[in-house]
């Protein structure tokens, strides 16, 4: 299972682990989120990483959609790559129905990935982090192609906290996540918006990747 998560979530590249993440960076060509600064991510990381992130505008790439098997939604944020090709990505998996109105007290998985270093930290359960307030706002129009009807874009804005750290998959290294605050985008199909969702997704190894 650990190797599967690595293959799915971490583009492995040859780079020096000594190169500081987030320095000598320039925006990636494909970087995008919401127009202007409507998309953002603010979060503090301590332990395995020591970062106070405040990403927005050209610094930020975001995407999202429904989680597998009707277990809520997922929103992913990535910063810019540094000169060594390293990039930090943070994924939130939230137990809430796609497109639902305002909600709070939502069990949440958080996964932090250091792309280019083959490093991943995950909360590996739904009892360690919580979204305390959340709004899903339907966006006008669609970013989908004319050949992909039935797609709906939403702005996902949320804030929350973690009470226990994320860890490597073997539990040997800890990453403490302070309060988080974000707004990103998710794209749902018609079926996603009408699918029921259990109150709490099962805390199995498959939910470790948010």
N, C-alpha and C positions, 0 to 999 in steps of 0.2 A: 504493500500500500504506500509506503514512504516513497519508493522509487516512482510510482505512478504519479503522486502529487508533484514530485520534482519535475517530471517530464511535462506535466500539464501546465505548470505555473511558472517555471523558471527557464528562460532562454539562457543556456549555458554558453559563455564566451570565454576566450582566453584573455585574462586581464590580471593585473597585479593587485593582490589584496591590500597592498600598502597605500594605494591611491585613495585619498579621502573622497568619500561619496559627497556629491553635490558641489564640488569645486571645479573650476575650469569648465563650466558647463555652458551649453547653448541649447536652445529649444530644439527638440527633435522635429524632423520634418513633418511627421504625422501627428504632432501634438495638437489636441483639441479637447474642448470641453463645452461649456455653455458660452454664449456670446458675452464679450466684455469680461467682467469679473463676477458674473452670476454663479459661476462654478468656483469652488474653493475647498481647501482642506486645511484644518488647523488641528494639530495633535502634538503632544509631547511624548517622547520615547526615552526610556532610561534603562540601564543595564547593559545588555548586549550591544545596543546602539544608544548614543546620547545625542538626540536631535530635538529641536523645537521647530516643527514644520509649520509654515504659513504659505501654502501654495495657492496660486490663483493666476488667471490670465495665461500668458504664453508659457509659464512654468508648468502648467498642469495639463495632463491628459486624463480623461475619465470616460468610463463606459459602464454599462450595466444591463441587467435583464432578470428574468425569472430564474430562481434556483431549480435544480432538477427535482422531480417527483413532488412538485407542489409545496416545497418547503420555503416559500417566501421569495425574497428578491436578493440580488447581489449588486453591489456598486463597487467599482474598482477605480483607484486613483494612482497615477504614476507621475513622478517628477521628471526633470531633465536628466539626461545622461552626462556623466563627467568625461574627462578626457580619456579615461581608461575603459569607457563603455559600461560603467556601473550605473545602475538606476534603482531607486527605491520604489516599490509598489505596495499599496495597502488596500486590502480587500475586506469589505464589510458584508457579511451574510446575515440578513435580518428576517426574523420570523414574523412576517406581515404579508397580507394579501397584496399582490401587485395592483396598483391603482387605487388602493383603499384611501379613505379620507384621513384626516389628522388622527394620529394614534400615539400612544406612549407606553412605557414599561414593556419594551419588546426585547426578548432574548436575542442576543447578537453574537455571532462569531467574528473574530478579527484575525486576519492573516497578514503578516508583514514579510515581504519577499525582497531580498537583495539580488536583483538580476545581475548576472555577470559574475557572481561569487558563489552560486549554488547554495545560498543560505535561505532558510525559511523558518519563521516563527509563527505558531498558531495557537489560539486559545483552546482548541480541541474540545469544545463543549459549549452549551448554551447557557451555562450558569455563571460565567466569568465576566461577561460584558452585557450592557443593557443600553438600548436607545431609549432615552427618557421622553423625548418628544420628536415628532416626525410629521412632515407634510409632503404629500405627493401631488404635484401640480401638472396637469396635462398641458403640453406645449402645443401651440398652434402649428398646423402643418405636420409634415413628417420628413425625417432625414432618409427614409427608405427609398429605394428605386421604384420606378413605375411598375416593374415586374415583381415587386414584393408588397402586394396590398395587405391590408389588415394589420399593419404595424403602427404602434402608438408610442410616441416619445413623451417621457415624463421627467420633470425636474424633481429630484429626490433630495430634500433638505432634512437634516437630522442632527441631533446632538446627544451625547451620552457619555458613559464612563465604563471603566473596567475595575473589578475588585480583585482580580487575580491576574498574574502575568500570562503572556503568550510564551511558549517554549519551543525549542527544537522538537522534532517528532519523537526523539528518544527521551525528552524531558530533562536533558543535561544542562541546557543553557536557557536563562530566563530573559525575557524582554518585558519591561513594565510599561504599560500604556496608560497615560494620564487621560484626562477628559478629551473628547474629540468632538469636532464640530465640522460639518461638511455639507456641500451641495453639489450634486453631480447629475448625470443623466442616465436613464434606463430606457430600454426599448422593449416593449411587450407585444406579444401577439394577442389576437382576440381571445384565444383560449386561455392565455395567462390571466387576463383581466376578469375572467368568470370562474376560475378554478377555486374550489374551496381549499383552505389551508389548515392543518392542525394547529392547535394553540401553541404547541412547542414541538419543533422538529426533533427527531431522535438524536441523542448525543452519541453518534458513532464515529469511527475514524473518517468516514466519508464527509462529515461536516467540518472536519478540521480545516479544509481549504475554503471555508466560508461559502 
